[in-house]
Amino acid sequence: MFSAKDLVFIKERGSDLNTVKEQIKNFENGFPFLEVIQAATVGKGIIQLDGSHVDEFVHFFEHQLEKGISLLKFVPASGAASRMFKDLYAAVDQLENGASEAEVTQNEAIQTFFDQLTDFAFYADLEKTANKPIDQLSKLEILKLVLTESGLNYGNLPKGLLKFHQYNEKSRTPFEEHAVEGALYAKDKDGRVKIHFTVSPEHQEAFETHLKEVQNTYQQAFEVSYEITFSQQKPTTDTIAVDMQNEPFRNDDNSLLFRPGGHGALLDNLNDLNADLIFIKNIDNVVPDYLKGETVKYKKALAGLLLNYQKRIFSYQQVLDERHYTALDSKFYSEASSFLENVLNVKPPTNQYYSEKEELYHYLKQKFNRPIRVCGIVKNEGEPGGGPFWAKNADDSISLQIAESVQVDLSDKQQQNIVQNATHFNPVDLVCGTKNYKGESYDLLKYRDPKTGFISYKSKDGKELKAQELPGLWNGAMADWNTLFVEVPILTFNPVKTVNDLLRKEHQPD
């Protein structure tokens, strides 16, 4: 299957031959579906906080901050934002192939784009780039000014560097909005704000340049000092591609093709970071200042809830670590088991009651000694993506998981009904605790489920291929974490998937 040249190539990439062979086995055998037991709902896996509880957890978080806990904001920043401009690219193609402007604007998205062009935060930049007034340009010229290097080049830039929001005479990128958010809820007691962005190699220099342009402005405005760092998806997390017969896909020069392993590859980047609390949020889920209040409040509340629950988890970790199973009485076992099952929502394997003390001791020790995450969950309003479920794990225990639809066997009527009855959605709003009671960081790679990757179909150079994505960062990559779901207001979820999403009132000036 592999030549001597292939083996050298694999080694030079920093890849491991056994891992590559395992990936090919995954293509051959496929990934098993995740068995969802039921949708997580309010009172059955999803915590719903009233106002007093929100305030209580915010206060607890702020009190812990005074004690000196370290914070970090982790932002997966995308590659080029080309998908955000899919409709614009289609319009360019039509116009270049002879379609009239009237024909192109029959597409409602294109008509809206031109009708509200002046409402985009990047409009002022568009005017500066144009060699004559915008109203004297053809629609094709305007589209090219937005998308290509002759203008703003937005089709080739990452979302983090696009102008999203207008503030009087100034505008902000998502990068800047995350810096502002960081100052509002991720500032430590010494006034430091640590933010880590994962970026594409071709965009890191542009991010670093943007940071130099804006850092002092926000440091002075919020009286903080920023420690902003970047990393790239590691080539060692790329996965091999195969042809339709599951043989390694060959490029025209006969070399092997490796492809990025999806956002699950960022688990390696996350694993390299060191903080007591890590906030995770997507690059495009930001709002103007006048709407930030709810986001900040609930971020602090989620963090306070995690710290509150983690305090008790740490107490169990320490007892189980320091005392022999025979030295613990039945009251301890009963309380610890109840907390694990009824608060952390980890149900033991069916018909497994761990009647022997030693068995129960090892089970509890394993389940408590894991990273913890609190996931903000919003009511489902039809957005695509994963949701909160009760699911069966590799050891047959049942716990809370974020599941993507691709992970579930939707040809099974029962599984399909469970997914259709889901009431909530995962907006990627996480607070994570990645250390044990001793302050030692977990090796996060040990807590993912390798069987939760998935296979997609692509093409290259006119040839079909199969690609493999690693377990997703917030689903399979965190499958073996202790997980809590908390309902947060829908207002805290405002992603930008298409350019016209920037016209929603949540992204417009007050």
Secondary structure in CASP SS format (residue, H / E / C, confidence):
PFRMAT SS
TARGET T0000
AUTHOR 0000-0000-0000
METHOD secondary structure of the structure
MODEL  1
M C 1.00
F C 1.00
S C 1.00
A H 1.00
K H 1.00
D H 1.00
L H 1.00
V H 1.00
F H 1.00
I H 1.00
K H 1.00
E H 1.00
R C 1.00
G C 1.00
S C 1.00
D C 1.00
L H 1.00
N H 1.00
T H 1.00
V H 1.00
K H 1.00
E H 1.00
Q H 1.00
I H 1.00
K H 1.00
N H 1.00
F H 1.00
E H 1.00
N H 1.00
G C 1.00
F C 1.00
P C 1.00
F C 1.00
L C 1.00
E C 1.00
V E 1.00
I E 1.00
Q E 1.00
A E 1.00
A C 1.00
T E 1.00
V E 1.00
G C 1.00
K E 1.00
G E 1.00
I E 1.00
I E 1.00
Q C 1.00
L C 1.00
D C 1.00
G H 1.00
S H 1.00
H H 1.00
V H 1.00
D H 1.00
E H 1.00
F H 1.00
V H 1.00
H H 1.00
F H 1.00
F H 1.00
E H 1.00
H H 1.00
Q H 1.00
L H 1.00
E H 1.00
K C 1.00
G C 1.00
I C 1.00
S C 1.00
L E 1.00
L E 1.00
K E 1.00
F E 1.00
V E 1.00
P E 1.00
A C 1.00
S C 1.00
G C 1.00
A E 1.00
A C 1.00
S H 1.00
R H 1.00
M H 1.00
F H 1.00
K H 1.00
D H 1.00
L H 1.00
Y H 1.00
A H 1.00
A H 1.00
V H 1.00
D H 1.00
Q H 1.00
L H 1.00
E H 1.00
N C 1.00
G C 1.00
A C 1.00
S C 1.00
E H 1.00
A H 1.00
E H 1.00
V H 1.00
T C 1.00
Q C 1.00
N C 1.00
E H 1.00
A H 1.00
I H 1.00
Q H 1.00
T H 1.00
F H 1.00
F H 1.00
D H 1.00
Q C 1.00
L H 1.00
T H 1.00
D H 1.00
F C 1.00
A C 1.00
F C 1.00
Y H 1.00
A H 1.00
D H 1.00
L H 1.00
E H 1.00
K H 1.00
T H 1.00
A C 1.00
N C 1.00
K C 1.00
P C 1.00
I H 1.00
D H 1.00
Q H 1.00
L C 1.00
S C 1.00
K H 1.00
L H 1.00
E H 1.00
I H 1.00
L H 1.00
K H 1.00
L H 1.00
V H 1.00
L H 1.00
T C 1.00
E C 1.00
S C 1.00
G C 1.00
L C 1.00
N C 1.00
Y C 1.00
G C 1.00
N C 1.00
L C 1.00
P E 1.00
K H 1.00
G H 1.00
L H 1.00
L C 1.00
K C 1.00
F C 1.00
H E 1.00
Q E 1.00
Y E 1.00
N C 1.00
E C 1.00
K E 1.00
S E 1.00
R E 1.00
T C 1.00
P H 1.00
F H 1.00
E H 1.00
E H 1.00
H H 1.00
A H 1.00
V H 1.00
E H 1.00
G H 1.00
A H 1.00
L H 1.00
Y H 1.00
A C 1.00
K E 1.00
D C 1.00
K C 1.00
D C 1.00
G C 1.00
R E 1.00
V E 1.00
K E 1.00
I E 1.00
H E 1.00
F E 1.00
T E 1.00
V E 1.00
S C 1.00
P H 1.00
E H 1.00
H H 1.00
Q H 1.00
E H 1.00
A H 1.00
F H 1.00
E H 1.00
T H 1.00
H H 1.00
L H 1.00
K H 1.00
E H 1.00
V H 1.00
Q H 1.00
N H 1.00
T H 1.00
Y H 1.00
Q H 1.00
Q H 1.00
A H 1.00
F H 1.00
E C 1.00
V C 1.00
S E 1.00
Y E 1.00
E E 1.00
I E 1.00
T E 1.00
F E 1.00
S E 1.00
Q E 1.00
Q C 1.00
K C 1.00
P H 1.00
T H 1.00
T H 1.00
D C 1.00
T E 1.00
I E 1.00
A C 1.00
V E 1.00
D C 1.00
M C 1.00
Q C 1.00
N C 1.00
E C 1.00
P E 1.00
F C 1.00
R E 1.00
N C 1.00
D C 1.00
D C 1.00
N C 1.00
S C 1.00
L E 1.00
L C 1.00
F E 1.00
R E 1.00
P C 1.00
G C 1.00
G C 1.00
H H 1.00
G H 1.00
A H 1.00
L H 1.00
L H 1.00
D H 1.00
N H 1.00
L H 1.00
N H 1.00
D C 1.00
L C 1.00
N C 1.00
A C 1.00
D C 1.00
L E 1.00
I E 1.00
F E 1.00
I E 1.00
K E 1.00
N C 1.00
I C 1.00
D C 1.00
N C 1.00
V C 1.00
V C 1.00
P C 1.00
D H 1.00
Y H 1.00
L H 1.00
K H 1.00
G H 1.00
E H 1.00
T H 1.00
V H 1.00
K H 1.00
Y H 1.00
K H 1.00
K H 1.00
A H 1.00
L H 1.00
A H 1.00
G H 1.00
L H 1.00
L H 1.00
L H 1.00
N H 1.00
Y H 1.00
Q H 1.00
K H 1.00
R H 1.00
I H 1.00
F H 1.00
S H 1.00
Y H 1.00
Q H 1.00
Q H 1.00
V H 1.00
L H 1.00
D H 1.00
E H 1.00
R C 1.00
H C 1.00
Y H 1.00
T H 1.00
A H 1.00
L C 1.00
D C 1.00
S H 1.00
K H 1.00
F H 1.00
Y H 1.00
S H 1.00
E H 1.00
A H 1.00
S H 1.00
S H 1.00
F H 1.00
L H 1.00
E H 1.00
N H 1.00
V H 1.00
L C 1.00
N C 1.00
V C 1.00
K E 1.00
P C 1.00
P C 1.00
T C 1.00
N C 1.00
Q C 1.00
Y C 1.00
Y C 1.00
S C 1.00
E C 1.00
K H 1.00
E H 1.00
E H 1.00
L H 1.00
Y H 1.00
H H 1.00
Y H 1.00
L H 1.00
K H 1.00
Q H 1.00
K H 1.00
F H 1.00
N C 1.00
R C 1.00
P C 1.00
I E 1.00
R E 1.00
V E 1.00
C E 1.00
G E 1.00
I E 1.00
V E 1.00
K E 1.00
N C 1.00
E C 1.00
G C 1.00
E C 1.00
P C 1.00
G C 1.00
G C 1.00
G E 1.00
P E 1.00
F E 1.00
W E 1.00
A E 1.00
K E 1.00
N C 1.00
A C 1.00
D C 1.00
D C 1.00
S C 1.00
I E 1.00
S E 1.00
L E 1.00
Q E 1.00
I E 1.00
A E 1.00
E C 1.00
S H 1.00
V H 1.00
Q H 1.00
V C 1.00
D C 1.00
L C 1.00
S C 1.00
D C 1.00
K H 1.00
Q H 1.00
Q H 1.00
Q H 1.00
N H 1.00
I H 1.00
V H 1.00
Q H 1.00
N C 1.00
A C 1.00
T C 1.00
H E 1.00
F E 1.00
N C 1.00
P C 1.00
V C 1.00
D E 1.00
L E 1.00
V E 1.00
C E 1.00
G E 1.00
T C 1.00
K E 1.00
N C 1.00
Y C 1.00
K C 1.00
G C 1.00
E C 1.00
S E 1.00
Y C 1.00
D C 1.00
L H 1.00
L H 1.00
K H 1.00
Y H 1.00
R C 1.00
D C 1.00
P H 1.00
K H 1.00
T H 1.00
G C 1.00
F E 1.00
I E 1.00
S E 1.00
Y E 1.00
K E 1.00
S E 1.00
K E 1.00
D C 1.00
G C 1.00
K E 1.00
E E 1.00
L E 1.00
K E 1.00
A E 1.00
Q E 1.00
E E 1.00
L C 1.00
P C 1.00
G C 1.00
L C 1.00
W C 1.00
N C 1.00
G H 1.00
A H 1.00
M H 1.00
A C 1.00
D C 1.00
W C 1.00
N E 1.00
T E 1.00
L E 1.00
F E 1.00
V E 1.00
E E 1.00
V C 1.00
P C 1.00
I H 1.00
L H 1.00
T H 1.00
F C 1.00
N C 1.00
P C 1.00
V C 1.00
K C 1.00
T C 1.00
V H 1.00
N H 1.00
D H 1.00
L H 1.00
L H 1.00
R C 1.00
K H 1.00
E H 1.00
H H 1.00
Q C 1.00
P C 1.00
D C 1.00
END
